[in-house]
Amino acid sequence: MGNAIGMSQRTQAHVDERTARKVAEEARETEWRLPSFGKQLFLGDFRLDLIHPHPRPAGEQRRKGEEFLARLTEFCATRIDAALIERESRIPDDVVTGLRDLGALGMKIPEKYGGLGLSQLYYGRALMVVGSVSPALGALLSAHQSIGVPQPIKLFGTREQQDEWLPRCARQISAFLLTEPDVGSDPARLRATAAPDGDDYVLNGVKLWTTNGVIADLVVVMARVPKSDGHRGGISAFVVDMNTPGITVENRNAFMGLRGIENGVTRFHDVRVPKANLIGKEGAGLKIALTTLNTGRLSLPAMCAASGKWATRIAREWSKERVQWGRPVGEHEAVSRKIAFIAATAYAMEAMLDLSGQLADDERGDIRIEAALAKLWSSEMAYRAADELVQLRGGRGYETAESLAARGERGVPAEQLLRDLRINRIFEGSTEIMHLLIAREAVDAHLSVAGDIIDPDASTGQKARAAAKAGGFYARWLPTLVTGAGQRPNSYAEFGPLAHHLRYVERASRKLARSIFYAAGRWQGGLEHRQGFLGRMVDIGAELFAMSAVCVRAHADSSAQGALSGTAGTPGRSALRLADAFCRQARVRVEELFDGLWRNTDTMDVKLARAVLAGDFAWVEEGVLDPSIPGPWIAPSEPGPSEKESVHRTID
């Protein structure tokens, strides 16, 4: 009987896993109607023509964007007390009101609905300005406009829904509610329900980590519609007015960073939502969410780019001012390497952000991979840069800005930067989930031609037809990975000193595609479980995309037309020097990742982790107390005078 139970549990787990994959796969946007630089990069096809010459904003977009940035910058510099937000963990009402009056709540909403109608490029730059003062404010604005009500209504709403909701969104705050207490990145287990009842849906469920949910006027809620006569059912998206009876905000969550963020737990109990509030069709909720995130994810690289710029300034100022052993600390090699990394990475983050934003505005290509790579890479690298800044400043990096100011020093919030940035590696798809999401898109070509070969449920005939199809595809594709422009010395000559970096990207792209082919042949259907390989594969692609963006950006910044950044300073040829430094640093990382594809401890680590989960190494945990267990508090049986105030928490 024990064996039967074990088999039953394994079967159920297998069914659950397959069901989860099916739900996620059905939500994917499977067609590629437009070309994609990122997609081709993973196929070994370096399509530089898709990003070069660097796209530029149209004249009217630029004028409108620059005028708003000037107003926003003045407001942020004169009306926002970042230290107050950090100290009180609240964004003052007058700040929100001021941003609303500026039009900041409607940056991406068309002008005919009362918004500003800014481009994605200038929306990103606006978030950089706000985020540099207070990341909590940046989170408020981006959660509202990048993933909240405005974006899905713009993309999927009917004309009537747009007329009703978009004018409100230009003046009111919205939020996006998907995550639940037991459901994170596995939407197949979503529990919130929206049961049809006459002309309404009745919404029940609990949503967790609802950014803006504590103060939102409108929210997008993902809930499962039961399948029944006349209803296709499935996870669906609804606009819900937070004044509707039955909605309770049960908790305002607190975090290690983003102290002013309005994030909470929201419960829906028999909340009646009109059918007119359904966005798209029943069952289309996850597709709506994922499509919204294709550009919505670019808000996080904006915050990261802002942090990189500020970190560069602090690193420069401090390293010139602080003297050790007779020289400024910045002249010592150990510190110089940190400064070079911070500055080069800052330039790369802005290059990726602006390029991705302008590509989104031009609508000439599919940027789902580019936006995902920008989010993944920027969130990781910004945190690394902030960590180096803290290390560079030593004790002053670890000390809070308030404490520094209290003893008469400049209140530099370096430690706060580290805390605030940490969430970006989790927000809108954790690094691990982003690796899997991008990897799925990157190997799409392989799965589309060889899917039935590795599908255990495919018939013999299906497998035979798939094998023939795959043979034809690989016969055409594999020869393209042998040689390319990267092996010709004069290729990319117009990029001057950066040409050899683009030749490297082209060669590395083909090498990456060959590695993916080898892996698909070696592991076949098991490739999806080789998450270490997939993660490194994606990280290589991210570095290659970053190098491409930097080279294209530096070429434009150094040209006669001047900088693309819209700032007063023009980089000129110094941009080429910074880009060269970044590419050299990135190439070191890429080579390490390539080496790690085949030489690693992944298999051993998986086995060891399973042993840890089984309790084989529980003895490692002994000898310490657990502060997460709230008791019991045990005092000595006969405490002495000096022991009466001493108590210890023990583990049950």
N, C-alpha and C positions, 0 to 999 in steps of 0.2 A: 504493500500500500504506500509505503514511503516513496518508493521509486515512481509510482503512478502519480503521486502528488507533485513530485519534483518535475516530472514530464509535463504535467498540466500547467504548472507555474511557468515553465520555460515556454510552452506553447502560447500561453496568454501573453507573456512578455513579448514574444515574437510578433503576435498579432498586433499588440499595442504599438510596437515599434513601426511595423509596416503601415498601420493606420495613421500614425503621426507623420510618417514620410509622405503618405498619400495626400493628407491635408495640406502639408507644406508645398508639395509639388503642384497641386491644383491651384494654389495661390500664386505661383510663379507666373511671371510674364514670359511665356515660352517663345514668342516670336521676336525676331530681330528685324524690325522694319527699316531701321536706319543703321548706318555703319557705326562701329564702336572701336575707338582706339584701344581701349582696355581689353576687349574681347580678342582683337587681332594680336595683341601683344602676347597673350598666352598661347596663341596658335603659331607663334614664331614669325608673324607677319608684322614688321615694324612700319606702321602706316603714319609716318611723320606728316604726310600731307593733311591728315585730319586735324592736326593741332598747329601747323605752321604754314604761313605766317601766323603769329599770335593773334587771335581774334580781338577786336577792339569794340568798345561800346559805340553805338550810333550817337551822333551829335546831340540829339534831343535827350536821349537817355543819360548821356554824360552831364549835360547842363542841369537837368532835373536832379540827378544823383548828387552832384557836387554841391548844389545849393542846399539840399537837405542835410548833407554831411556837415556843412558849415554851421547850420542852425543846431544840429544835434550835438556837435562837438562843444559849442558854446554852452549849451544847456548842461551837458555832463560835467564840464569844467567848473561851472558856477553854482549849480543847483543840487548836486549829488554829494553827500557826505558818505564816502565808502566805509570809513571807520565806524560810523554810526550804524550802518546796515550790518556790519560784521559784529559789532558789540551787542546790538539788540535783536539780532536775527530776524529783522523785519525790514521790508522796504516801505518807507514812509508813504502815506497816502498822497501827499503833495507831489512826490516824485512820479508816481503812477499817473496822476492827473496831468502833470506837466508833459509827460511823454505822450499821453493821449492827445493833448492839445497840439503838440507838434505833428501829430499824425503818425507816430511811431507804431501804433497798434494796427495801422493799415498800410504798412510799407509795401506789401505785396498784393494788396487788394486794388483792383482797377479803379481808376479815377471816377468812372461813372457810378460806382457804388460808394463813393465817399473816401476812397483810399488814395494813396500816393502813386500807385502804379509803378513802383521802382523795379528795376531789373534785378535778377538774381545776383549779379555782380555787385551792385550798390547795396542791396540788402545785406550781403555778406560783409561789406565794408562798414555798414552801419552797426552790425553786430560786433565787429571788431572794436569800434569806438566805445560802445556801451559796455562790452565785456571787459575792456581794459580798465574801466572804472570799477565795475562790480559784475562779476560773473553771474551772480544771482539775478541781476537785471537782464543780462543776456539770456539766461535760461527762461525767464518770464516771457520775453518777447519772442524767442524762438519756439518755445513750446506752444505758444498761441498761434504763430503764423506758419511755422514749418510743418507741424504735425497736427495742430489743432483744427478747429472747424473750417477756417478759410480755405486751406489747400485742398482737402477732399471735395469741398463744395465747388470750388473752381474747376476741378478736374472731372468730377463725376456727377455733380448736382444738376438738376433740371433748371430751366430758366426761372421757373417759379421759386425754386429753392434759393437760387442765387439772388433773386430780387428780394427775398425775405431775409436771408441770413447774412449776406455779405455787408450790407450797410450797418447791421448791428456789430459785426466783427470789426469794423473800422473804429468802433468806439468802445467795445466791450471785450473782456478777456475770455479766452476759450482754452480748452484742454482736450487731451486725447486719453481715453481710458480703455486700456487693453489688459494690462497685467492684473493678475489676481493673486491672492495669498498662496495658492498652490500651483499657479500657472505662470511661467515666465516665457521662455522661448519655445514652448511646446503648445501651440494653440489648439491642438487636437483635444486637449483636456479642459478647454474652456467651460466654465460652469454657469456663468451668467446667462439667463434665458430671457427671451422676448416672445411671449406667447400671444398669438393673434387672438383678438377679442373684439369682434365687430369692426368698427372703424379705427381701432387702436391696437397697439401691442402693449402687453403688460410686462414690464421689466423688473426682474429680480436678480440680485447678485451683489457681490462685493468686489470693489476694485482697489488695488493697492498701488502705492507710489504714483499717485495722480498729480503730476507736476501741474501747477496752477489750479488744481481741482479744489483747493481750499477757498479760493477767491473767485473762481470762474463764474461767468454768467451763462455760458453755453459750453457744452461738451460733446465730443464724439464718443459714443459708447459702442464697444464691440460685444455683441451678445448672440447666443445661439437660438435661432428660431426652430422650434420642433417641426419635423416633417409631418405633414398631414394633407388631407384633401385640399387642393387649391393652393398649397404652400410647399415650395421646393425645399424650404428649410435651409439650415446651415448658418455659419457664422456671418452675421450681418452688421452693418454700420448704421447707427442712428444719431441724429442731432437731438440733444435733450436740453431743454431749458432748466437750469438749476433751481428755478423757483417752483418747479412742479412738485406737488405734494408727494411725500414718500421718500424723498432724498435726504440722507443724513451724512454729514461729514463727521466721521467718528474720531479722527485723530489727525493732528498736524505733526508730521514726522520731522525728526531732527537728524542731521547728518554731520560727518566729520568736516565737510566743506559746504560751500554754497549755503552759508548760514541764513540768508534771507529768502531762500526758496520756499514757495508755498506749495508744499507737497503733502498729501495726506491719504487717508483711507475713506472711501466713499461707499455707502451702502444704498442700494435701491430696493425698496420694498413696495411691491404692487404699484409701481410708477407707470402711469398711463401715458404712452407716447403715440401721437397720431401717426397713421400710416404715411402721411405726407412727409414725415421726418425721416423715412428710410432713404438712405443714400444708395443710389444704384439699385441692384436687385437683391433679393434674399440670397444668401450664400456667397455674396461678392465681397464681404467685409475684409477678409485677409488680403485679397487682391488689391482692394482700395488702399489698405494700410501700407502694403509693400510698395505700391506705385507712388503713394504720397512720399514715402521715405526715399525714393530714388533721388529726389533733389532735397528733401527735408533734412537728410543727413549732413548736408553742407553747412548747416548752422554750427555744428561742432568744430569742424576745421577752422571756422571763423574765430571761435573762441581760442583755439589753439594758436592760431597765427598771431592773435593779439598778445597772448602770453609770451610768445617767442620774441616779439618786438620789444616788449617791456623788459624781459629777462636780458636781452642783449644790451639795453641801455644800462641797467643796473650793474651787469657784469663789467661793462666798460668803465663806468664811473668809479666803481669800488676798486677795481683792479689797478687803476691809475693812482688812486688816492692812498690805498693801503700799502705801507712799506714794510718789508721783511728782509732782514739780512742785507740792508743797504740798497735794496732795489724795490720798485713797485712789484707787488705780487704777480701782476699780469706778465711780467717779464720772465718769470720762472716757468720752465717748460711744462711742469705738471699743471699749472694754472692756465698757461697759454693754450693747451690742448682743449681745455674746457671752454674757454672763450671762443676759440675757433669753431668748436662744435655747436655752441649755442647760436652764434651769429649765422653760420652757414645753414643750420636747420631752420632758423627763423625765416630766412630768405626762401627756402624751399617750401615751407608751409604756406607762405603767402602766394608763391608761384602756383602751387597746386590748387589753392582756393580760388584764385582769380581765373585760372584757366578753366577749371571745372564750372565755375559760375558763368563765364562767358560762353562756354560750350552749351550750357543749359539755356541761355538766352537765345543763342543762334538757332537752336532746335534743328541743327543739321545732322546731329548724331545721337545715338542712344548712350546716355552717360551713366547708366545704372552701375556699371563696374567702376568707372572713374570716381563717382561720388562715394561709393563704398570704400574704394582704396584710399581716397583722401581722408575719410573718417577714420579708418583703421590706422593708417600710417601716422596721421597728425596726432591722434590721441595718444599713441605710444611714444612718439618722439617728443611731443611737448612735455609730457610728464618726465621723460628722461632729461630734457633740458632744464626743467625746473629743479629736479633733484641735483643736477650739477651746479645750479645757481646757489642752492642752499649750501652745498659742500664748499663752494668757492668763498662764500661769506662766513663760513665757520660758525662759531657760536652765535653771531649776529644773524645768520641764516635760520637758525633754529629758534631764536627768540622772537616773540610776537612783536608786531609793529607797535602795539599799545605799550608794551613793556619798554621797548627801545625809546619811544617818545617820552615816557615817564621819567627816564633818567637822562633826558636831554639830547639823545641822538635822533637822527633822522628815522622816522618810523617806516622802514621798508618791509612790506608784508611778504617776504620771500616764503616763509613757512605756510602762509595762507595760500599762496599761489599753488604750492604743492598739494595742499588739501583740496583746493577747489578743482584742480585739474584731474584729480584721481577718478572722479565720476565719469569722465569722458571715455574711459576705457570700458565702461559698463553701459552708459546711456545709449539708447537707440541701437542696440545690438552690441553685446560684449565682444571683446577681441576674439574670443573663441568662436562665438556665433558668426562674427564677420568672416573669419577664416573659412568656415563651412559654407556660408552663403556665397562668398566670392568663388570658392573652389567649385561649387556646383555650377556656377555660370561658366567658369573657366574650362571645365571638362565637358560642357554641354555638347560640343561637336562630337566628342568620342561617344558619349552616351546615345546621341541621336542616331549614330550609325551602327553602334554595337550593343544597344540596349538589350535586345532580345537574346544576344549571345550569353549575357551574364544574368539574365532574368531567370530565376529558378522555376518560375511558373510557365515559361514559354514552351511551346510544343517543339517537337523535332523539326517540323517544317518551318516554323518561325525562326528557329535558330539557324537553319540552313540559309534561309533568305537573308537574314541579318549578316551572316558570314560573307555572303556574296557581295552585299552592299558595302560592308566594311572593307573588303578587299579592294573594291574599286576606289573608295575614298582614300585609303592609305597609299595606294599605288600612285595616286596623283599628288598627295600631300607630302609624303615623306621626302621625296627628292627636293622639295623646296627648302628643307631644313639643313641641307648639306652646305650650301654656299649662299652668299648674299652680299649686299652693298657694304656691309661692315668689313669685308675682306679686301675692299678696294681702297688704297691709300688716299685717293683724292675725293672720296665720297664725303658729302656734308662739308665741303671746303668753305662754304659761305659762313660757317659758324666759327671760323678761325681757330683760336686755341681750344675751343670746345668740341671741335669736329671729332677728335679721337674718342671723346666720351660717348658721342652718338654712335660711332662705329661699335663701341663696346656694347651699348644698349641693343643694337641690332643683332650682334652675335649672341649676346646673352639671352635675348628673346628666343632665338632658334634653339639654343641649348636648353632653355626651360621647356620648350615644346617637346623636344626629344625626350627630356626627363619624364614628362607627363605620359608620353607614349610608352616608354619603358615601364613605368609604374602601372599603367592600365593593363599592359600585357602580363606583368608579373603577378599582380594581385587581383585583376579583373573586378568582380563584384565586391571583393573585400577592400577595394581602394577607399570606399567611403568610411571604413573604420580606421584607416591609417591617417589619423588626424594630425600626427606629428609631421608626416610628409606633406599633407595638404596645407598645413599652416606655413611651413617653410616655403612651399611653392608660391603661396599667395604673397608672402613677405618679399620674395624675390620680385614678383610682379609689381608690388607696391614701390619698391626701391627703384625699379626701372622706370615706372611712371613718374616718380619724383624727379629722377635725373632728366627725363625728357622735358618735363614742365620747366625745370630750372634752366636748361639750355635754351629752350624757346623763349623763355622770359628774359634771360640775360641778353640774348641776341636783340630782342626788341628794346630793352632798356638801354643798350649801348648804341642804338642806332641814332640817326639824325633826328628822328621824331621824338626822341627823349623817352622818359620813363612812362610806364603804364600805370604806375601806382596812384597818380593823381595828387601826389604830395608836392610840396614846393621844391624839394631837392631832386636833382636829376642824377641818377647813378653814373651814367656815362660808362666808360670802360672799366670802372671799378666793379661793375656788376659781373663782368667776365671773370675777374679774379675770384670773387666770392663764389660764383657758380663752379669754377674749376675746383676750388677747395671742397665744395659740397660733393661734387661728383667723385673726387678721389676718396673721400670718407665713405660714400655710399658703395663704391666698388669694393672696398674692404669688407663691408657688411655682406654684400652679395656673394662674394667668394666664400665667406664663412657659411652662408646659408646653403649654397650649392654643395659644399662639403658635407653639411649636416643632412642633406637629403638621403644619403646612403650610409653615412657613418654616424651613428647615434646610439642612444640607449633606450629608444622608444619601447621595444619589445620587453626588455628587462623591467622598465619602469611600470608598464601595464601589469606584469606579473607581480611585481612588488606591491603595487597599489592594492591589488586584489587580496594579497596576504594581509596588508594593513587593515583593510575593511573586514577581513575575517577575524581580526583580533590577534593575529600571530605576534604582533609587536606591541601589544598593550603595555608591556613592561616599560617601554620607552616613556610612557606618560606618567609614570609614578614619581613621587617625590615633590610634587607641587600642588598648590590649591587652585580651585577653579572659581574665578571671580564671577562667572556667569550664573552660578548656582546661588540662589538667594538665602541660603541658610543650611542647616541651623547655625546660630551663633552660640559657640560653646565657650564658657568662661571657666577658668580653673575652679576646682571644688572649694579650695580654701585660698583665695587670692591674698597675697600680701599687699602692703600699702602701695608699693610701686606697680602692682599688677592689676589693680582694680579697673583701670581704664583700658587694659589690653585684652582684646578679644580676637578670635581667629575664625575665619570662615572655613568650613571643612566640606569635603566631598562626600555625598551619600554613597 
